[in-house]
Amino acid sequence: MIPHLGVTAALIGAGLLGLDLYTTWAIWREPDLTGAQKGLQSAFVWLLPLLGAIVCLNVVRAMNREPTPRSTSFTPSE
């Protein structure tokens, strides 16, 4: 039973490492962030591996989304 625990821990660790590396790469290729912002977000990713990666990846993805136009299907009350 102990060897399975080591394999599971290694797989989780490898997945977390991959997520953090991908997030750091996504942060550093974002042109709208300054160098200081990139450094602070990268530090956040590596200091809080799972939470930091999720938060920063969502921030970077939100920056790349096109704004959605407001729906004009309603009629004004005037």
PDB file of N, CA, C and O in Angstrom:
ATOM      1  N   MET A   1       0.817  -1.199   0.000  1.00  0.00           N
ATOM      2  CA  MET A   1       0.000   0.000   0.000  1.00  0.00           C
ATOM      3  C   MET A   1       0.861   1.264   0.000  1.00  0.00           C
ATOM      4  O   MET A   1       0.461   2.278  -0.571  1.00  0.00           O
ATOM      5  N   ILE A   2       2.001   1.220   0.612  1.00  0.00           N
ATOM      6  CA  ILE A   2       2.883   2.388   0.668  1.00  0.00           C
ATOM      7  C   ILE A   2       3.405   2.790  -0.721  1.00  0.00           C
ATOM      8  O   ILE A   2       3.456   3.987  -1.006  1.00  0.00           O
ATOM      9  N   PRO A   3       3.795   1.852  -1.598  1.00  0.00           N
ATOM     10  CA  PRO A   3       4.270   2.284  -2.919  1.00  0.00           C
ATOM     11  C   PRO A   3       3.205   3.035  -3.723  1.00  0.00           C
ATOM     12  O   PRO A   3       3.534   3.938  -4.492  1.00  0.00           O
ATOM     13  N   HIS A   4       1.939   2.670  -3.551  1.00  0.00           N
ATOM     14  CA  HIS A   4       0.883   3.375  -4.274  1.00  0.00           C
ATOM     15  C   HIS A   4       0.779   4.822  -3.825  1.00  0.00           C
ATOM     16  O   HIS A   4       0.491   5.712  -4.625  1.00  0.00           O
ATOM     17  N   LEU A   5       1.014   5.051  -2.542  1.00  0.00           N
ATOM     18  CA  LEU A   5       0.969   6.410  -2.016  1.00  0.00           C
ATOM     19  C   LEU A   5       2.068   7.271  -2.636  1.00  0.00           C
ATOM     20  O   LEU A   5       1.847   8.441  -2.948  1.00  0.00           O
ATOM     21  N   GLY A   6       3.243   6.688  -2.810  1.00  0.00           N
ATOM     22  CA  GLY A   6       4.353   7.425  -3.424  1.00  0.00           C
ATOM     23  C   GLY A   6       4.089   7.738  -4.883  1.00  0.00           C
ATOM     24  O   GLY A   6       4.419   8.826  -5.355  1.00  0.00           O
ATOM     25  N   VAL A   7       3.502   6.802  -5.597  1.00  0.00           N
ATOM     26  CA  VAL A   7       3.182   7.022  -7.006  1.00  0.00           C
ATOM     27  C   VAL A   7       2.104   8.096  -7.131  1.00  0.00           C
ATOM     28  O   VAL A   7       2.190   8.970  -7.994  1.00  0.00           O
ATOM     29  N   THR A   8       1.097   8.030  -6.274  1.00  0.00           N
ATOM     30  CA  THR A   8       0.025   9.032  -6.290  1.00  0.00           C
ATOM     31  C   THR A   8       0.577  10.417  -5.990  1.00  0.00           C
ATOM     32  O   THR A   8       0.234  11.388  -6.663  1.00  0.00           O
ATOM     33  N   ALA A   9       1.435  10.505  -4.975  1.00  0.00           N
ATOM     34  CA  ALA A   9       2.035  11.798  -4.625  1.00  0.00           C
ATOM     35  C   ALA A   9       2.889  12.333  -5.766  1.00  0.00           C
ATOM     36  O   ALA A   9       2.892  13.534  -6.034  1.00  0.00           O
ATOM     37  N   ALA A  10       3.613  11.445  -6.435  1.00  0.00           N
ATOM     38  CA  ALA A  10       4.447  11.871  -7.561  1.00  0.00           C
ATOM     39  C   ALA A  10       3.594  12.380  -8.718  1.00  0.00           C
ATOM     40  O   ALA A  10       3.949  13.371  -9.355  1.00  0.00           O
ATOM     41  N   LEU A  11       2.481  11.720  -8.995  1.00  0.00           N
ATOM     42  CA  LEU A  11       1.594  12.166 -10.078  1.00  0.00           C
ATOM     43  C   LEU A  11       0.949  13.508  -9.754  1.00  0.00           C
ATOM     44  O   LEU A  11       0.856  14.381 -10.618  1.00  0.00           O
ATOM     45  N   ILE A  12       0.505  13.672  -8.516  1.00  0.00           N
ATOM     46  CA  ILE A  12      -0.082  14.954  -8.105  1.00  0.00           C
ATOM     47  C   ILE A  12       0.959  16.062  -8.178  1.00  0.00           C
ATOM     48  O   ILE A  12       0.674  17.162  -8.652  1.00  0.00           O
ATOM     49  N   GLY A  13       2.169  15.765  -7.706  1.00  0.00           N
ATOM     50  CA  GLY A  13       3.249  16.751  -7.766  1.00  0.00           C
ATOM     51  C   GLY A  13       3.611  17.136  -9.192  1.00  0.00           C
ATOM     52  O   GLY A  13       3.849  18.309  -9.482  1.00  0.00           O
ATOM     53  N   ALA A  14       3.652  16.148 -10.084  1.00  0.00           N
ATOM     54  CA  ALA A  14       3.972  16.428 -11.490  1.00  0.00           C
ATOM     55  C   ALA A  14       2.873  17.266 -12.137  1.00  0.00           C
ATOM     56  O   ALA A  14       3.157  18.179 -12.913  1.00  0.00           O
ATOM     57  N   GLY A  15       1.622  16.954 -11.816  1.00  0.00           N
ATOM     58  CA  GLY A  15       0.515  17.743 -12.355  1.00  0.00           C
ATOM     59  C   GLY A  15       0.547  19.179 -11.862  1.00  0.00           C
ATOM     60  O   GLY A  15       0.304  20.113 -12.626  1.00  0.00           O
ATOM     61  N   LEU A  16       0.847  19.350 -10.586  1.00  0.00           N
ATOM     62  CA  LEU A  16       0.928  20.692 -10.004  1.00  0.00           C
ATOM     63  C   LEU A  16       2.099  21.479 -10.595  1.00  0.00           C
ATOM     64  O   LEU A  16       1.981  22.674 -10.865  1.00  0.00           O
ATOM     65  N   LEU A  17       3.213  20.805 -10.790  1.00  0.00           N
ATOM     66  CA  LEU A  17       4.372  21.453 -11.413  1.00  0.00           C
ATOM     67  C   LEU A  17       4.031  21.901 -12.837  1.00  0.00           C
ATOM     68  O   LEU A  17       4.372  23.011 -13.246  1.00  0.00           O
ATOM     69  N   GLY A  18       3.357  21.028 -13.582  1.00  0.00           N
ATOM     70  CA  GLY A  18       2.960  21.386 -14.950  1.00  0.00           C
ATOM     71  C   GLY A  18       2.002  22.570 -14.979  1.00  0.00           C
ATOM     72  O   GLY A  18       2.134  23.460 -15.820  1.00  0.00           O
ATOM     73  N   LEU A  19       1.036  22.580 -14.058  1.00  0.00           N
ATOM     74  CA  LEU A  19       0.089  23.696 -13.984  1.00  0.00           C
ATOM     75  C   LEU A  19       0.809  25.000 -13.654  1.00  0.00           C
ATOM     76  O   LEU A  19       0.532  26.033 -14.262  1.00  0.00           O
ATOM     77  N   ASP A  20       1.728  24.955 -12.696  1.00  0.00           N
ATOM     78  CA  ASP A  20       2.467  26.172 -12.325  1.00  0.00           C
ATOM     79  C   ASP A  20       3.368  26.657 -13.461  1.00  0.00           C
ATOM     80  O   ASP A  20       3.474  27.860 -13.700  1.00  0.00           O
ATOM     81  N   LEU A  21       4.007  25.734 -14.154  1.00  0.00           N
ATOM     82  CA  LEU A  21       4.846  26.130 -15.292  1.00  0.00           C
ATOM     83  C   LEU A  21       4.014  26.760 -16.410  1.00  0.00           C
ATOM     84  O   LEU A  21       4.406  27.776 -16.983  1.00  0.00           O
ATOM     85  N   TYR A  22       2.870  26.154 -16.716  1.00  0.00           N
ATOM     86  CA  TYR A  22       1.999  26.699 -17.754  1.00  0.00           C
ATOM     87  C   TYR A  22       1.483  28.079 -17.359  1.00  0.00           C
ATOM     88  O   TYR A  22       1.448  28.988 -18.188  1.00  0.00           O
ATOM     89  N   THR A  23       1.085  28.241 -16.103  1.00  0.00           N
ATOM     90  CA  THR A  23       0.579  29.533 -15.644  1.00  0.00           C
ATOM     91  C   THR A  23       1.661  30.596 -15.703  1.00  0.00           C
ATOM     92  O   THR A  23       1.400  31.721 -16.130  1.00  0.00           O
ATOM     93  N   THR A  24       2.873  30.256 -15.278  1.00  0.00           N
ATOM     94  CA  THR A  24       3.981  31.210 -15.339  1.00  0.00           C
ATOM     95  C   THR A  24       4.263  31.606 -16.778  1.00  0.00           C
ATOM     96  O   THR A  24       4.501  32.779 -17.063  1.00  0.00           O
ATOM     97  N   TRP A  25       4.238  30.642 -17.684  1.00  0.00           N
ATOM     98  CA  TRP A  25       4.441  30.930 -19.102  1.00  0.00           C
ATOM     99  C   TRP A  25       3.344  31.865 -19.629  1.00  0.00           C
ATOM    100  O   TRP A  25       3.628  32.804 -20.373  1.00  0.00           O
ATOM    101  N   ALA A  26       2.091  31.603 -19.239  1.00  0.00           N
ATOM    102  CA  ALA A  26       0.970  32.440 -19.690  1.00  0.00           C
ATOM    103  C   ALA A  26       1.095  33.861 -19.149  1.00  0.00           C
ATOM    104  O   ALA A  26       0.779  34.824 -19.847  1.00  0.00           O
ATOM    105  N   ILE A  27       1.549  33.990 -17.920  1.00  0.00           N
ATOM    106  CA  ILE A  27       1.740  35.318 -17.322  1.00  0.00           C
ATOM    107  C   ILE A  27       2.803  36.091 -18.094  1.00  0.00           C
ATOM    108  O   ILE A  27       2.587  37.250 -18.450  1.00  0.00           O
ATOM    109  N   TRP A  28       3.937  35.471 -18.354  1.00  0.00           N
ATOM    110  CA  TRP A  28       5.057  36.188 -18.969  1.00  0.00           C
ATOM    111  C   TRP A  28       4.856  36.483 -20.449  1.00  0.00           C
ATOM    112  O   TRP A  28       5.578  37.308 -21.008  1.00  0.00           O
ATOM    113  N   ARG A  29       3.899  35.835 -21.096  1.00  0.00           N
ATOM    114  CA  ARG A  29       3.654  36.188 -22.502  1.00  0.00           C
ATOM    115  C   ARG A  29       2.506  37.180 -22.649  1.00  0.00           C
ATOM    116  O   ARG A  29       2.140  37.532 -23.770  1.00  0.00           O
ATOM    117  N   GLU A  30       1.929  37.637 -21.533  1.00  0.00           N
ATOM    118  CA  GLU A  30       0.831  38.609 -21.571  1.00  0.00           C
ATOM    119  C   GLU A  30       1.418  40.018 -21.747  1.00  0.00           C
ATOM    120  O   GLU A  30       2.109  40.501 -20.851  1.00  0.00           O
ATOM    121  N   PRO A  31       1.159  40.688 -22.880  1.00  0.00           N
ATOM    122  CA  PRO A  31       1.777  41.986 -23.138  1.00  0.00           C
ATOM    123  C   PRO A  31       1.183  43.137 -22.319  1.00  0.00           C
ATOM    124  O   PRO A  31       1.817  44.185 -22.199  1.00  0.00           O
ATOM    125  N   ASP A  32      -0.001  42.970 -21.760  1.00  0.00           N
ATOM    126  CA  ASP A  32      -0.630  44.064 -21.023  1.00  0.00           C
ATOM    127  C   ASP A  32      -0.152  44.182 -19.581  1.00  0.00           C
ATOM    128  O   ASP A  32      -0.514  45.139 -18.897  1.00  0.00           O
ATOM    129  N   LEU A  33       0.643  43.245 -19.103  1.00  0.00           N
ATOM    130  CA  LEU A  33       1.157  43.300 -17.740  1.00  0.00           C
ATOM    131  C   LEU A  33       2.546  43.923 -17.735  1.00  0.00           C
ATOM    132  O   LEU A  33       3.331  43.708 -18.658  1.00  0.00           O
ATOM    133  N   THR A  34       2.851  44.694 -16.698  1.00  0.00           N
ATOM    134  CA  THR A  34       4.197  45.253 -16.552  1.00  0.00           C
ATOM    135  C   THR A  34       5.121  44.178 -15.993  1.00  0.00           C
ATOM    136  O   THR A  34       4.663  43.119 -15.563  1.00  0.00           O
ATOM    137  N   GLY A  35       6.393  44.447 -16.001  1.00  0.00           N
ATOM    138  CA  GLY A  35       7.363  43.494 -15.469  1.00  0.00           C
ATOM    139  C   GLY A  35       7.134  43.211 -13.988  1.00  0.00           C
ATOM    140  O   GLY A  35       7.259  42.071 -13.541  1.00  0.00           O
ATOM    141  N   ALA A  36       6.797  44.263 -13.227  1.00  0.00           N
ATOM    142  CA  ALA A  36       6.540  44.081 -11.795  1.00  0.00           C
ATOM    143  C   ALA A  36       5.294  43.219 -11.571  1.00  0.00           C
ATOM    144  O   ALA A  36       5.283  42.364 -10.686  1.00  0.00           O
ATOM    145  N   GLN A  37       4.250  43.440 -12.365  1.00  0.00           N
ATOM    146  CA  GLN A  37       3.035  42.639 -12.235  1.00  0.00           C
ATOM    147  C   GLN A  37       3.307  41.180 -12.577  1.00  0.00           C
ATOM    148  O   GLN A  37       2.806  40.271 -11.914  1.00  0.00           O
ATOM    149  N   LYS A  38       4.099  40.969 -13.610  1.00  0.00           N
ATOM    150  CA  LYS A  38       4.442  39.600 -13.991  1.00  0.00           C
ATOM    151  C   LYS A  38       5.230  38.912 -12.880  1.00  0.00           C
ATOM    152  O   LYS A  38       4.991  37.744 -12.573  1.00  0.00           O
ATOM    153  N   GLY A  39       6.167  39.637 -12.281  1.00  0.00           N
ATOM    154  CA  GLY A  39       6.968  39.081 -11.198  1.00  0.00           C
ATOM    155  C   GLY A  39       6.134  38.754  -9.973  1.00  0.00           C
ATOM    156  O   GLY A  39       6.301  37.694  -9.369  1.00  0.00           O
ATOM    157  N   LEU A  40       5.233  39.661  -9.600  1.00  0.00           N
ATOM    158  CA  LEU A  40       4.388  39.425  -8.430  1.00  0.00           C
ATOM    159  C   LEU A  40       3.412  38.276  -8.662  1.00  0.00           C
ATOM    160  O   LEU A  40       3.191  37.461  -7.766  1.00  0.00           O
ATOM    161  N   GLN A  41       2.831  38.207  -9.846  1.00  0.00           N
ATOM    162  CA  GLN A  41       1.910  37.109 -10.130  1.00  0.00           C
ATOM    163  C   GLN A  41       2.651  35.776 -10.186  1.00  0.00           C
ATOM    164  O   GLN A  41       2.124  34.758  -9.737  1.00  0.00           O
ATOM    165  N   SER A  42       3.850  35.771 -10.726  1.00  0.00           N
ATOM    166  CA  SER A  42       4.633  34.540 -10.760  1.00  0.00           C
ATOM    167  C   SER A  42       4.987  34.081  -9.349  1.00  0.00           C
ATOM    168  O   SER A  42       4.932  32.889  -9.045  1.00  0.00           O
ATOM    169  N   ALA A  43       5.348  35.029  -8.492  1.00  0.00           N
ATOM    170  CA  ALA A  43       5.652  34.690  -7.094  1.00  0.00           C
ATOM    171  C   ALA A  43       4.418  34.123  -6.411  1.00  0.00           C
ATOM    172  O   ALA A  43       4.518  33.166  -5.642  1.00  0.00           O
ATOM    173  N   PHE A  44       3.256  34.703  -6.683  1.00  0.00           N
ATOM    174  CA  PHE A  44       1.993  34.222  -6.110  1.00  0.00           C
ATOM    175  C   PHE A  44       1.728  32.777  -6.551  1.00  0.00           C
ATOM    176  O   PHE A  44       1.279  31.953  -5.755  1.00  0.00           O
ATOM    177  N   VAL A  45       2.006  32.480  -7.811  1.00  0.00           N
ATOM    178  CA  VAL A  45       1.794  31.126  -8.336  1.00  0.00           C
ATOM    179  C   VAL A  45       2.682  30.126  -7.604  1.00  0.00           C
ATOM    180  O   VAL A  45       2.226  29.042  -7.241  1.00  0.00           O
ATOM    181  N   TRP A  46       3.940  30.480  -7.387  1.00  0.00           N
ATOM    182  CA  TRP A  46       4.876  29.519  -6.800  1.00  0.00           C
ATOM    183  C   TRP A  46       4.801  29.473  -5.279  1.00  0.00           C
ATOM    184  O   TRP A  46       5.187  28.469  -4.680  1.00  0.00           O
ATOM    185  N   LEU A  47       4.311  30.540  -4.636  1.00  0.00           N
ATOM    186  CA  LEU A  47       4.165  30.509  -3.174  1.00  0.00           C
ATOM    187  C   LEU A  47       2.887  29.792  -2.744  1.00  0.00           C
ATOM    188  O   LEU A  47       2.866  29.141  -1.699  1.00  0.00           O
ATOM    189  N   LEU A  48       1.836  29.903  -3.529  1.00  0.00           N
ATOM    190  CA  LEU A  48       0.577  29.192  -3.284  1.00  0.00           C
ATOM    191  C   LEU A  48       0.271  28.378  -4.539  1.00  0.00           C
ATOM    192  O   LEU A  48      -0.533  28.803  -5.370  1.00  0.00           O
ATOM    193  N   PRO A  49       0.901  27.213  -4.687  1.00  0.00           N
ATOM    194  CA  PRO A  49       0.899  26.522  -5.979  1.00  0.00           C
ATOM    195  C   PRO A  49      -0.460  26.304  -6.637  1.00  0.00           C
ATOM    196  O   PRO A  49      -0.617  26.681  -7.798  1.00  0.00           O
ATOM    197  N   LEU A  50      -1.419  25.737  -5.986  1.00  0.00           N
ATOM    198  CA  LEU A  50      -2.685  25.454  -6.657  1.00  0.00           C
ATOM    199  C   LEU A  50      -3.564  26.695  -6.721  1.00  0.00           C
ATOM    200  O   LEU A  50      -4.044  27.056  -7.796  1.00  0.00           O
ATOM    201  N   LEU A  51      -3.778  27.342  -5.604  1.00  0.00           N
ATOM    202  CA  LEU A  51      -4.641  28.529  -5.557  1.00  0.00           C
ATOM    203  C   LEU A  51      -4.069  29.657  -6.410  1.00  0.00           C
ATOM    204  O   LEU A  51      -4.798  30.294  -7.170  1.00  0.00           O
ATOM    205  N   GLY A  52      -2.779  29.904  -6.288  1.00  0.00           N
ATOM    206  CA  GLY A  52      -2.151  30.970  -7.066  1.00  0.00           C
ATOM    207  C   GLY A  52      -2.246  30.733  -8.557  1.00  0.00           C
ATOM    208  O   GLY A  52      -2.493  31.664  -9.324  1.00  0.00           O
ATOM    209  N   ALA A  53      -2.049  29.479  -8.980  1.00  0.00           N
ATOM    210  CA  ALA A  53      -2.127  29.157 -10.404  1.00  0.00           C
ATOM    211  C   ALA A  53      -3.541  29.349 -10.932  1.00  0.00           C
ATOM    212  O   ALA A  53      -3.730  29.892 -12.021  1.00  0.00           O
ATOM    213  N   ILE A  54      -4.533  28.910 -10.171  1.00  0.00           N
ATOM    214  CA  ILE A  54      -5.925  29.047 -10.617  1.00  0.00           C
ATOM    215  C   ILE A  54      -6.306  30.518 -10.737  1.00  0.00           C
ATOM    216  O   ILE A  54      -6.895  30.926 -11.738  1.00  0.00           O
ATOM    217  N   VAL A  55      -5.975  31.314  -9.728  1.00  0.00           N
ATOM    218  CA  VAL A  55      -6.344  32.732  -9.731  1.00  0.00           C
ATOM    219  C   VAL A  55      -5.636  33.463 -10.877  1.00  0.00           C
ATOM    220  O   VAL A  55      -6.281  34.174 -11.648  1.00  0.00           O
ATOM    221  N   CYS A  56      -4.333  33.295 -10.991  1.00  0.00           N
ATOM    222  CA  CYS A  56      -3.574  34.025 -12.013  1.00  0.00           C
ATOM    223  C   CYS A  56      -3.940  33.584 -13.424  1.00  0.00           C
ATOM    224  O   CYS A  56      -3.981  34.411 -14.335  1.00  0.00           O
ATOM    225  N   LEU A  57      -4.202  32.306 -13.619  1.00  0.00           N
ATOM    226  CA  LEU A  57      -4.602  31.839 -14.945  1.00  0.00           C
ATOM    227  C   LEU A  57      -5.953  32.420 -15.334  1.00  0.00           C
ATOM    228  O   LEU A  57      -6.164  32.769 -16.496  1.00  0.00           O
ATOM    229  N   ASN A  58      -6.861  32.529 -14.389  1.00  0.00           N
ATOM    230  CA  ASN A  58      -8.157  33.146 -14.678  1.00  0.00           C
ATOM    231  C   ASN A  58      -8.015  34.634 -14.978  1.00  0.00           C
ATOM    232  O   ASN A  58      -8.733  35.160 -15.828  1.00  0.00           O
ATOM    233  N   VAL A  59      -7.106  35.316 -14.295  1.00  0.00           N
ATOM    234  CA  VAL A  59      -6.875  36.737 -14.562  1.00  0.00           C
ATOM    235  C   VAL A  59      -6.328  36.928 -15.969  1.00  0.00           C
ATOM    236  O   VAL A  59      -6.790  37.799 -16.705  1.00  0.00           O
ATOM    237  N   VAL A  60      -5.348  36.119 -16.342  1.00  0.00           N
ATOM    238  CA  VAL A  60      -4.747  36.244 -17.677  1.00  0.00           C
ATOM    239  C   VAL A  60      -5.774  35.917 -18.759  1.00  0.00           C
ATOM    240  O   VAL A  60      -5.835  36.595 -19.784  1.00  0.00           O
ATOM    241  N   ARG A  61      -6.571  34.889 -18.534  1.00  0.00           N
ATOM    242  CA  ARG A  61      -7.593  34.536 -19.526  1.00  0.00           C
ATOM    243  C   ARG A  61      -8.659  35.624 -19.636  1.00  0.00           C
ATOM    244  O   ARG A  61      -9.146  35.898 -20.733  1.00  0.00           O
ATOM    245  N   ALA A  62      -9.024  36.241 -18.526  1.00  0.00           N
ATOM    246  CA  ALA A  62     -10.021  37.311 -18.563  1.00  0.00           C
ATOM    247  C   ALA A  62      -9.489  38.526 -19.315  1.00  0.00           C
ATOM    248  O   ALA A  62     -10.256  39.244 -19.957  1.00  0.00           O
ATOM    249  N   MET A  63      -8.179  38.760 -19.240  1.00  0.00           N
ATOM    250  CA  MET A  63      -7.592  39.894 -19.950  1.00  0.00           C
ATOM    251  C   MET A  63      -7.634  39.679 -21.460  1.00  0.00           C
ATOM    252  O   MET A  63      -7.648  40.648 -22.219  1.00  0.00           O
ATOM    253  N   ASN A  64      -7.656  38.442 -21.902  1.00  0.00           N
ATOM    254  CA  ASN A  64      -7.621  38.140 -23.333  1.00  0.00           C
ATOM    255  C   ASN A  64      -8.995  37.990 -23.953  1.00  0.00           C
ATOM    256  O   ASN A  64      -9.105  37.820 -25.168  1.00  0.00           O
ATOM    257  N   ARG A  65     -10.038  38.047 -23.154  1.00  0.00           N
ATOM    258  CA  ARG A  65     -11.397  37.902 -23.702  1.00  0.00           C
ATOM    259  C   ARG A  65     -11.842  39.191 -24.368  1.00  0.00           C
ATOM    260  O   ARG A  65     -11.535  40.293 -23.916  1.00  0.00           O
ATOM    261  N   GLU A  66     -12.562  39.020 -25.438  1.00  0.00           N
ATOM    262  CA  GLU A  66     -13.172  40.168 -26.098  1.00  0.00           C
ATOM    263  C   GLU A  66     -14.409  40.566 -25.303  1.00  0.00           C
ATOM    264  O   GLU A  66     -15.151  39.695 -24.850  1.00  0.00           O
ATOM    265  N   PRO A  67     -14.644  41.846 -25.126  1.00  0.00           N
ATOM    266  CA  PRO A  67     -15.859  42.244 -24.405  1.00  0.00           C
ATOM    267  C   PRO A  67     -17.103  41.828 -25.188  1.00  0.00           C
ATOM    268  O   PRO A  67     -17.155  41.963 -26.410  1.00  0.00           O
ATOM    269  N   THR A  68     -18.082  41.331 -24.479  1.00  0.00           N
ATOM    270  CA  THR A  68     -19.318  40.922 -25.144  1.00  0.00           C
ATOM    271  C   THR A  68     -20.257  42.118 -25.245  1.00  0.00           C
ATOM    272  O   THR A  68     -20.410  42.866 -24.280  1.00  0.00           O
ATOM    273  N   PRO A  69     -20.881  42.305 -26.395  1.00  0.00           N
ATOM    274  CA  PRO A  69     -21.797  43.444 -26.539  1.00  0.00           C
ATOM    275  C   PRO A  69     -23.039  43.246 -25.665  1.00  0.00           C
ATOM    276  O   PRO A  69     -23.488  42.124 -25.428  1.00  0.00           O
ATOM    277  N   ARG A  70     -23.558  44.341 -25.211  1.00  0.00           N
ATOM    278  CA  ARG A  70     -24.776  44.281 -24.400  1.00  0.00           C
ATOM    279  C   ARG A  70     -25.952  43.891 -25.282  1.00  0.00           C
ATOM    280  O   ARG A  70     -26.025  44.252 -26.457  1.00  0.00           O
ATOM    281  N   SER A  71     -26.841  43.165 -24.697  1.00  0.00           N
ATOM    282  CA  SER A  71     -28.020  42.724 -25.429  1.00  0.00           C
ATOM    283  C   SER A  71     -28.935  43.920 -25.675  1.00  0.00           C
ATOM    284  O   SER A  71     -29.199  44.710 -24.769  1.00  0.00           O
ATOM    285  N   THR A  72     -29.406  44.040 -26.890  1.00  0.00           N
ATOM    286  CA  THR A  72     -30.327  45.136 -27.226  1.00  0.00           C
ATOM    287  C   THR A  72     -31.718  44.583 -27.500  1.00  0.00           C
ATOM    288  O   THR A  72     -32.517  45.216 -28.191  1.00  0.00           O
ATOM    289  N   SER A  73     -32.009  43.407 -26.960  1.00  0.00           N
ATOM    290  CA  SER A  73     -33.300  42.800 -27.228  1.00  0.00           C
ATOM    291  C   SER A  73     -34.417  43.394 -26.365  1.00  0.00           C
ATOM    292  O   SER A  73     -35.597  43.160 -26.626  1.00  0.00           O
ATOM    293  N   PHE A  74     -34.043  44.160 -25.338  1.00  0.00           N
ATOM    294  CA  PHE A  74     -35.078  44.770 -24.508  1.00  0.00           C
ATOM    295  C   PHE A  74     -35.515  46.108 -25.117  1.00  0.00           C
ATOM    296  O   PHE A  74     -34.782  46.710 -25.903  1.00  0.00           O
ATOM    297  N   THR A  75     -36.692  46.555 -24.754  1.00  0.00           N
ATOM    298  CA  THR A  75     -37.187  47.851 -25.238  1.00  0.00           C
ATOM    299  C   THR A  75     -37.120  48.848 -24.093  1.00  0.00           C
ATOM    300  O   THR A  75     -37.528  48.532 -22.975  1.00  0.00           O
ATOM    301  N   PRO A  76     -36.615  50.036 -24.352  1.00  0.00           N
ATOM    302  CA  PRO A  76     -36.541  51.042 -23.296  1.00  0.00           C
ATOM    303  C   PRO A  76     -37.952  51.479 -22.870  1.00  0.00           C
ATOM    304  O   PRO A  76     -38.902  51.407 -23.650  1.00  0.00           O
ATOM    305  N   SER A  77     -38.058  51.924 -21.640  1.00  0.00           N
ATOM    306  CA  SER A  77     -39.372  52.315 -21.106  1.00  0.00           C
ATOM    307  C   SER A  77     -39.793  53.700 -21.570  1.00  0.00           C
ATOM    308  O   SER A  77     -40.921  54.114 -21.301  1.00  0.00           O
ATOM    309  N   GLU A  78     -38.943  54.411 -22.241  1.00  0.00           N
ATOM    310  CA  GLU A  78     -39.294  55.766 -22.687  1.00  0.00           C
ATOM    311  C   GLU A  78     -40.076  55.737 -23.973  1.00  0.00           C
ATOM    312  O   GLU A  78     -40.453  56.788 -24.490  1.00  0.00           O
TER     313      GLU A  78
END
